[in-house]
Amino acid sequence: MPTGEHDHQKGQPGFAEAALFGLCPRCSSRTLFGGVARFAPRCRVCSLDFSKFDVGDGPAAFLILIVGSLVVGLAAWLQVSVSPPFWVHALLWIPLSSILVILGLRAAKAALVLAEYRNSSGEAGRRE
């Protein structure tokens, strides 16, 4: 990697850390998110502009499919095993699905931002 390309190379977090805690890919501060799953405009510590990273909707669609498969499998198993009333399913699976998708979305978006930063990638055709 050429000198000066990533001047904070030593402070870069690992993928697991960045995904779990929403760490800035440059300085490792917990500044990546400004909302539940919305990026902050920039890092408050090192001023890295997060708006140049575009992870798109891929993580959301992928996570919904994974979480949906898991929840449907668990709900079917519970129905066959115990045969609870419908309200038990609603009480269990709606909050669990929501929590898993939101936490997974944060983790996936943080990991993709870190990957984009480390690989100096950007949108095709964009010049900086």
C-alpha positions as CSV (number, residue, x, y, z in Angstrom):
1,M,0.0,0.0,0.0
2,P,1.5,3.4,-1.0
3,T,2.6,5.7,1.8
4,G,-0.1,8.1,2.9
5,E,-3.0,6.2,1.4
6,H,-4.3,5.2,4.8
7,D,-2.5,7.3,7.3
8,H,-4.3,5.6,10.2
9,Q,-3.6,2.0,9.2
10,K,-2.5,1.0,12.7
11,G,-5.8,2.1,14.2
12,Q,-8.1,0.2,11.9
13,P,-10.4,-2.2,13.7
14,G,-11.0,-5.8,12.7
15,F,-14.2,-6.8,10.9
16,A,-15.8,-8.4,14.0
17,E,-15.1,-5.3,16.1
18,A,-16.2,-2.8,13.5
19,A,-19.4,-4.8,12.8
20,L,-20.4,-5.3,16.5
21,F,-19.6,-1.8,17.7
22,G,-20.0,0.5,14.7
23,L,-16.4,1.6,14.6
24,C,-15.0,4.2,12.2
25,P,-12.8,2.3,9.7
26,R,-10.0,4.9,10.1
27,C,-9.7,5.7,13.8
28,S,-11.8,2.9,15.5
29,S,-14.0,5.3,17.3
30,R,-17.7,4.4,17.9
31,T,-18.9,7.0,15.5
32,L,-20.1,5.2,12.4
33,F,-23.8,5.3,13.2
34,G,-26.0,8.3,13.8
35,G,-29.2,6.3,14.3
36,V,-30.3,2.7,14.7
37,A,-29.0,1.7,11.2
38,R,-28.3,5.1,9.6
39,F,-24.7,6.2,9.1
40,A,-23.5,9.4,10.7
41,P,-22.5,12.1,8.2
42,R,-18.8,11.9,9.3
43,C,-16.6,10.7,12.1
44,R,-16.6,13.1,15.0
45,V,-13.0,12.2,15.9
46,C,-11.1,11.9,12.6
47,S,-13.6,13.7,10.2
48,L,-13.8,10.7,7.8
49,D,-16.7,11.4,5.5
50,F,-19.1,8.4,5.7
51,S,-21.3,9.8,2.9
52,K,-18.8,8.5,0.3
53,F,-19.5,4.9,1.3
54,D,-22.5,3.3,-0.4
55,V,-23.4,-0.1,0.9
56,G,-26.8,0.0,-0.9
57,D,-29.7,-2.3,0.0
58,G,-27.9,-5.6,-0.4
59,P,-27.4,-6.2,3.3
60,A,-31.1,-5.6,4.1
61,A,-32.4,-8.1,1.5
62,F,-29.8,-10.7,2.4
63,L,-30.5,-10.4,6.1
64,I,-34.2,-10.5,5.7
65,L,-33.9,-13.8,3.8
66,I,-31.6,-15.3,6.4
67,V,-33.6,-14.1,9.4
68,G,-36.8,-15.1,7.7
69,S,-35.6,-18.6,7.0
70,L,-34.4,-19.0,10.6
71,V,-37.6,-17.7,12.1
72,V,-39.9,-19.7,9.9
73,G,-37.9,-22.9,10.7
74,L,-38.1,-22.2,14.5
75,A,-41.8,-21.3,14.3
76,A,-42.5,-24.5,12.4
77,W,-40.6,-26.6,14.9
78,L,-42.4,-24.9,17.8
79,Q,-45.8,-25.5,16.1
80,V,-45.1,-29.1,15.5
81,S,-43.5,-29.7,18.9
82,V,-45.8,-27.8,21.3
83,S,-48.7,-26.5,19.1
84,P,-49.1,-23.2,20.9
85,P,-51.9,-20.7,20.1
86,F,-51.3,-18.1,17.4
87,W,-50.7,-15.2,19.8
88,V,-47.6,-17.0,21.2
89,H,-46.1,-17.1,17.7
90,A,-46.8,-13.4,17.3
91,L,-45.4,-12.6,20.7
92,L,-42.2,-14.5,20.0
93,W,-41.3,-14.1,16.3
94,I,-42.2,-10.5,15.5
95,P,-39.9,-8.9,18.1
96,L,-37.2,-11.5,17.5
97,S,-37.3,-11.0,13.7
98,S,-37.1,-7.2,14.2
99,I,-34.2,-7.3,16.6
100,L,-32.2,-9.8,14.5
101,V,-32.7,-7.8,11.3
102,I,-31.8,-4.4,12.9
103,L,-28.7,-5.8,14.7
104,G,-27.7,-7.8,11.7
105,L,-28.1,-4.7,9.4
106,R,-25.8,-2.6,11.6
107,A,-23.2,-5.4,11.6
108,A,-23.4,-6.0,7.9
109,K,-23.3,-2.3,7.0
110,A,-20.3,-1.7,9.3
111,A,-18.4,-4.6,7.8
112,L,-19.1,-3.4,4.3
113,V,-17.9,0.1,5.1
114,L,-14.7,-1.3,6.5
115,A,-14.2,-3.5,3.5
116,E,-14.8,-0.5,1.1
117,Y,-12.3,1.6,3.2
118,R,-9.6,-1.0,3.3
119,N,-9.9,-1.8,-0.4
120,S,-10.2,1.9,-1.4
121,S,-13.3,1.0,-3.5
122,G,-16.0,3.3,-4.7
123,E,-18.7,3.4,-7.3
124,A,-17.8,2.5,-10.8
125,G,-16.8,5.5,-12.9
126,R,-16.5,7.9,-9.9
127,R,-13.2,9.8,-9.8
128,E,-11.8,11.4,-6.7
